[in-house]
């Protein structure tokens, strides 16, 4: 089937190099809670309502930097679901919610980009909070009007690095197919994977951070007509640290997803992020002080500090990251896309570089170099 050309009148800026972001849309469930409300529910369900337990919870939540989060169900229903049902029921609710929010994000991003669903040539999906076969993008393809011959790239297991990985795969596909349109869909409903009755420190820390959200990105190849609203995707870089498989991830079983979250994460970040960043920037004769926008998935405050210290950044460099975490919580793969969306609202000067960086299971560091 021949490649379809965009029907809208806008054109890309002359001299644009590489794939470019045309639109980003984020969507959140309607149930928003203050951190204090979630803390109270965790205290009840993890049996930490004693004075000592309550102090531990308050300290962890106060240090999280999170103020509000959106959840996929009303809090009491969510607690009931994750305590009283098996993984089958949790995953069913995850799939139903993922489909509804995924459709909203995908159709909204396409509409903003001025792209018809049947003009999409490739769709990438990423998630780590539920399981679906057929995968999410396959289930949504006909529902939103994608072509039957659309190329599909489902990703699972990248965790918090998934948004950066998805952008990297958008870059790779559109670099090889510059006449095409590709979309990325990231779906993370962290509350539906949370184990409310688990009183482990790792789970309590996760319960203080993670929220629910969905993001969709539309990107155009360099020879595709359109009106990009975001930066060019210039280059990508990955670093997989050996011997760190148990640092971050899931223990998956009949109980569902149980968090693996080691206190080593900030240390690993500070040690290895400079190597990854310097490896990418050196290919383009750039240094960290030349980066105009830092799109960082920091995880939590300790990782923010580790990134700042490792790269010698001013606190203002991570302002958008902190704001996203405060308002939304840690959205796993969706976080960097939410931060990138915010950056497009007040972009830096044209032709200045930016950098997307996210850390995830592996222990993996994933980077995407941007050009505004």
C-alpha positions as CSV (number, residue, x, y, z in Angstrom):
1,X,0.0,0.0,0.0
2,X,1.5,3.4,-0.9
3,X,2.4,5.8,1.8
4,X,-0.4,8.4,2.4
5,X,0.5,12.0,2.5
6,X,-0.9,14.3,5.1
7,X,-4.0,16.2,4.1
8,X,-3.5,19.2,6.3
9,X,-1.9,22.4,5.0
10,X,0.8,23.0,7.5
11,X,4.4,22.2,6.5
12,X,7.5,21.4,8.5
13,X,10.0,24.1,9.0
14,X,12.6,24.3,6.2
15,X,15.8,22.5,7.0
16,X,14.2,20.3,9.7
17,X,16.5,17.4,10.4
18,X,15.3,14.0,11.6
19,X,12.0,12.9,13.0
20,X,10.0,15.5,14.9
21,X,7.4,15.4,17.6
22,X,4.1,16.7,16.2
23,X,1.9,16.4,19.3
24,X,1.8,15.0,22.9
25,X,-1.3,14.2,24.8
26,X,-1.6,13.1,28.4
27,X,-4.7,11.7,30.0
28,X,-5.4,10.9,33.7
29,X,-8.1,9.0,35.5
30,X,-10.8,11.2,37.2
31,X,-10.0,10.1,40.8
32,X,-7.5,12.5,42.2
33,X,-6.3,12.3,45.8
34,X,-4.0,14.3,48.1
35,X,-1.0,12.4,49.4
36,X,-2.5,12.5,53.0
37,X,-5.5,10.5,51.9
38,X,-3.4,7.8,50.2
39,X,-1.2,7.7,53.3
40,X,-4.2,7.0,55.5
41,X,-5.3,4.2,53.3
42,X,-1.9,2.6,53.3
43,X,-1.7,2.8,57.1
44,X,-5.0,0.9,57.4
45,X,-4.2,-1.8,54.8
46,X,-0.6,-2.4,55.8
47,X,-1.5,-2.5,59.5
48,X,0.9,0.4,60.2
49,X,-1.5,2.4,62.2
50,X,0.6,2.1,65.4
51,X,2.5,5.3,66.4
52,X,5.8,3.9,65.2
53,X,4.3,2.7,61.9
54,X,2.5,6.0,61.3
55,X,5.7,7.9,61.8
56,X,7.5,5.7,59.2
57,X,4.7,6.3,56.7
58,X,4.6,10.0,57.3
59,X,8.3,10.3,56.9
60,X,8.4,8.4,53.6
61,X,5.4,10.2,52.2
62,X,6.7,13.6,53.3
63,X,10.1,12.9,51.5
64,X,8.4,11.8,48.3
65,X,7.8,15.2,46.8
66,X,4.3,14.1,45.8
67,X,1.3,16.3,46.6
68,X,-1.5,14.7,44.5
69,X,-2.1,11.7,42.3
70,X,-4.7,10.3,40.0
71,X,-5.9,6.7,40.6
72,X,-7.8,4.4,38.3
73,X,-10.6,3.7,40.9
74,X,-12.0,5.5,44.0
75,X,-9.5,4.8,46.8
76,X,-11.7,2.5,48.8
77,X,-12.7,0.4,45.8
78,X,-9.0,0.2,44.8
79,X,-8.0,-1.1,48.2
80,X,-10.9,-3.6,48.1
81,X,-9.9,-4.8,44.6
82,X,-6.2,-5.3,45.4
83,X,-6.8,-6.9,48.8
84,X,-9.8,-9.1,48.1
85,X,-9.4,-10.2,44.5
86,X,-6.8,-12.3,42.6
87,X,-4.6,-11.0,39.9
88,X,-7.1,-12.0,37.2
89,X,-9.6,-9.4,38.4
90,X,-7.0,-6.8,38.9
91,X,-5.7,-7.3,35.4
92,X,-9.2,-7.2,33.9
93,X,-9.8,-3.8,35.5
94,X,-6.4,-2.6,34.3
95,X,-7.2,-3.7,30.7
96,X,-10.6,-2.0,30.6
97,X,-9.2,1.2,32.0
98,X,-6.1,1.1,29.8
99,X,-8.3,0.8,26.7
100,X,-10.5,3.8,27.6
101,X,-7.7,6.1,28.6
102,X,-5.5,4.9,25.7
103,X,-8.2,5.7,23.2
104,X,-8.6,9.2,24.6
105,X,-4.8,9.9,24.5
106,X,-4.3,8.5,21.1
107,X,-7.2,10.2,19.4
108,X,-6.4,13.4,21.2
109,X,-2.8,13.5,20.1
110,X,-3.7,12.7,16.4
111,X,-6.3,15.4,16.4
112,X,-3.8,17.9,17.8
113,X,-1.2,16.9,15.2
114,X,-3.7,17.2,12.4
115,X,-3.2,13.5,11.4
116,X,-6.0,11.1,10.5
117,X,-5.8,7.7,12.1
118,X,-5.4,6.0,8.8
119,X,-2.3,8.0,8.1
120,X,-0.4,6.3,10.9
121,X,2.2,3.9,9.6
122,X,3.6,2.5,12.8
123,X,2.4,2.4,16.4
124,X,4.6,1.6,19.5
125,X,3.0,0.8,22.9
126,X,4.7,0.5,26.2
127,X,3.5,-0.6,29.6
128,X,4.7,-2.4,32.7
129,X,1.6,-2.3,35.0
130,X,-0.6,-5.0,33.3
131,X,-0.6,-7.7,30.7
132,X,-2.6,-8.1,27.5
133,X,-2.4,-10.5,24.6
134,X,-3.3,-9.2,22.0
135,X,-1.3,-6.2,23.1
136,X,-2.9,-2.8,23.8
137,X,-2.0,-1.2,20.4
138,X,-3.5,-4.2,18.6
139,X,-6.8,-3.9,20.6
140,X,-6.9,-0.2,19.9
141,X,-6.0,-0.2,16.2
142,X,-9.5,-0.9,14.8
143,X,-11.2,1.0,17.7
144,X,-9.5,4.3,16.7
145,X,-9.3,3.7,13.0
146,X,-5.7,2.7,12.3
147,X,-5.0,0.9,9.1
148,X,-5.0,-3.0,9.1
149,X,-1.4,-2.9,7.8
150,X,-0.1,-0.6,10.5
151,X,3.2,-1.8,11.8
152,X,3.0,-2.6,15.6
153,X,5.8,-2.6,18.1
154,X,4.6,-3.6,21.6
155,X,7.1,-3.2,24.4
156,X,6.9,-4.6,28.0
157,X,9.4,-4.6,30.8
158,X,11.1,-1.2,30.4
159,X,9.4,0.2,33.5
160,X,10.3,3.8,34.2
161,X,12.6,3.9,31.2
162,X,9.8,3.0,28.8
163,X,8.9,6.5,27.7
164,X,12.5,7.2,26.7
165,X,12.7,3.8,25.0
166,X,9.5,4.5,23.1
167,X,10.8,7.8,21.9
168,X,14.0,6.1,20.8
169,X,12.1,3.5,18.8
170,X,10.1,6.3,17.2
171,X,13.4,7.9,16.2
172,X,14.7,4.6,14.7
173,X,11.6,3.8,12.7
174,X,11.2,7.3,11.3
175,X,14.9,7.6,10.5
176,X,14.5,4.5,8.3
177,X,11.1,5.6,6.9
178,X,11.3,9.4,6.7
179,X,8.0,9.6,4.7
180,X,6.0,8.0,7.5
181,X,4.0,8.9,10.6
182,X,4.5,7.0,13.8
183,X,2.8,7.1,17.2
184,X,3.8,6.1,20.8
185,X,1.3,5.1,23.4
186,X,2.4,4.7,27.0
187,X,0.0,3.3,29.6
188,X,0.8,3.0,33.2
189,X,-1.9,2.4,35.8
190,X,0.4,1.9,38.8
191,X,-2.3,1.8,41.4
192,X,-3.8,-1.3,39.8
193,X,-0.5,-3.2,40.3
194,X,0.1,-2.0,43.8
195,X,0.0,-4.5,46.7
196,X,-1.8,-2.5,49.4
197,X,-1.4,-5.2,52.0
198,X,2.4,-5.5,51.6
199,X,4.1,-3.8,54.4
200,X,7.7,-4.1,53.0
201,X,9.7,-0.9,52.9
202,X,10.1,-1.2,49.1
203,X,6.3,-1.4,48.7
204,X,5.6,1.5,51.1
205,X,8.1,3.7,49.1
206,X,6.4,2.7,45.9
207,X,3.0,3.5,47.4
208,X,4.3,6.9,48.3
209,X,5.3,7.7,44.7
210,X,3.4,6.0,41.9
211,X,0.4,7.4,40.1
212,X,-1.7,6.6,37.0
213,X,-1.5,8.2,33.6
214,X,-1.4,7.6,29.9
215,X,0.5,9.5,27.2
216,X,0.5,9.5,23.4
217,X,3.1,11.0,21.1
218,X,2.7,11.6,17.3
219,X,6.0,12.0,15.4
220,X,6.7,12.8,11.7
221,X,9.5,11.6,9.5
222,X,11.8,14.2,8.0
223,X,10.1,14.0,4.6
224,X,6.6,14.1,5.9
225,X,4.5,17.2,5.7
226,X,3.1,18.5,8.9
227,X,3.4,21.1,11.6
228,X,5.6,19.8,14.5
229,X,4.9,21.3,17.9
230,X,7.9,19.7,19.6
231,X,11.6,19.0,19.1
232,X,13.4,16.8,16.6
233,X,14.6,13.3,17.8
234,X,18.2,13.5,17.0
235,X,20.0,10.5,18.4
236,X,19.6,7.8,21.1
237,X,21.8,5.9,23.6
238,X,21.4,3.0,26.0
239,X,23.4,1.8,28.9
240,X,22.7,-1.6,30.5
241,X,24.6,-2.1,33.8
242,X,25.6,-5.8,34.4
243,X,24.7,-7.6,37.6
244,X,21.8,-5.3,38.5
245,X,18.8,-7.4,37.5
246,X,17.4,-7.4,41.0
247,X,17.7,-3.7,41.7
248,X,14.5,-2.6,40.1
249,X,11.5,-4.5,38.6
250,X,8.7,-6.9,39.4
251,X,8.5,-10.2,41.2
252,X,5.6,-11.6,39.1
253,X,3.5,-14.5,40.5
254,X,-0.1,-15.5,41.4
255,X,-0.1,-12.5,43.7
256,X,0.4,-10.2,40.7
257,X,3.2,-7.7,40.5
258,X,5.3,-7.2,43.6
259,X,7.8,-4.3,43.5
260,X,11.6,-4.8,43.5
261,X,13.1,-1.5,44.5
262,X,16.6,-1.4,45.9
263,X,18.1,1.5,47.9
264,X,21.0,1.2,45.4
265,X,19.1,3.0,42.7
266,X,20.3,6.6,43.5
267,X,23.9,5.3,43.9
268,X,23.8,3.4,40.5
269,X,22.3,6.5,38.9
270,X,25.0,8.8,40.2
271,X,27.7,6.4,39.1
272,X,26.5,5.5,35.6
273,X,24.4,8.4,34.3
274,X,27.6,10.5,33.5
275,X,29.0,7.7,31.4
276,X,25.8,7.3,29.4
277,X,25.3,11.1,28.9
278,X,28.9,11.8,28.0
279,X,28.8,8.9,25.5
280,X,25.8,10.4,23.7
281,X,26.8,14.0,23.9
282,X,30.4,13.4,22.7
283,X,29.0,12.1,19.4
284,X,27.6,15.6,18.8
285,X,30.4,17.6,20.3
286,X,28.2,18.7,23.1
287,X,28.7,19.1,26.9
288,X,26.1,19.0,29.6
289,X,26.2,22.8,30.1
290,X,25.0,23.2,26.5
291,X,21.7,21.3,27.1
292,X,18.9,23.8,27.2
293,X,16.2,21.4,28.6
294,X,16.5,18.4,30.8
295,X,13.6,15.9,30.5
296,X,14.5,13.6,33.4
297,X,12.5,10.8,34.9
298,X,14.0,11.1,38.3
299,X,11.9,8.5,40.2
300,X,12.0,10.3,43.5
301,X,13.9,13.0,45.4
302,X,17.0,10.9,46.1
303,X,17.4,10.2,42.4
304,X,16.8,13.9,41.6
305,X,19.8,14.7,43.8
306,X,21.9,11.9,42.3
307,X,21.3,13.2,38.7
308,X,22.0,16.8,39.7
309,X,25.2,15.9,41.5
310,X,26.4,13.5,38.8
311,X,26.0,16.0,36.0
312,X,26.7,19.2,37.9
313,X,23.2,20.7,37.2
314,X,21.5,23.6,38.9
315,X,18.3,22.7,40.8
316,X,16.3,24.7,38.2
317,X,17.3,22.1,35.5
318,X,14.9,19.6,37.1
319,X,12.0,22.0,37.8
320,X,9.7,20.3,35.3
321,X,10.5,16.9,36.7
322,X,9.7,18.0,40.2
323,X,6.5,19.7,39.1
324,X,5.3,16.5,37.3
325,X,6.1,14.4,40.4
326,X,4.4,16.8,42.7
327,X,1.2,17.0,40.6
328,X,1.0,13.5,39.2
329,X,3.4,11.2,41.2
330,X,5.8,8.9,39.5
331,X,4.0,7.8,36.3
332,X,6.6,5.2,35.3
333,X,7.1,5.3,31.5
334,X,4.6,8.2,31.2
335,X,6.6,10.6,33.3
336,X,9.2,11.7,30.7
337,X,6.4,12.2,28.2
338,X,4.4,14.3,30.6
339,X,7.6,16.4,31.3
340,X,8.3,16.7,27.6
341,X,4.7,17.9,27.0
342,X,5.2,20.6,29.6
343,X,8.5,21.6,28.0
344,X,6.8,22.1,24.6
345,X,4.5,24.7,26.2
346,X,7.5,27.0,26.9
347,X,10.2,25.7,24.6
348,X,13.8,27.0,24.7
349,X,15.2,28.9,21.7
350,X,15.2,27.1,18.3
351,X,18.1,24.8,17.5
352,X,19.1,24.4,21.1
353,X,19.7,20.8,22.3
354,X,17.6,19.0,25.0
355,X,18.0,15.6,26.6
356,X,15.5,12.9,27.7
357,X,16.9,10.6,30.3
358,X,15.2,7.8,32.2
359,X,16.3,4.9,34.4
360,X,14.6,1.5,34.5
361,X,14.9,-2.2,35.2
362,X,18.0,-3.8,34.0
363,X,19.5,-1.5,35.5
364,X,19.1,0.5,32.3
365,X,19.7,4.1,31.4
366,X,17.9,5.3,28.2
367,X,18.7,8.7,26.5
368,X,17.2,10.6,23.6
369,X,19.0,13.7,22.3
370,X,16.5,16.5,21.2
371,X,16.9,19.5,19.0
372,X,14.4,22.3,19.6
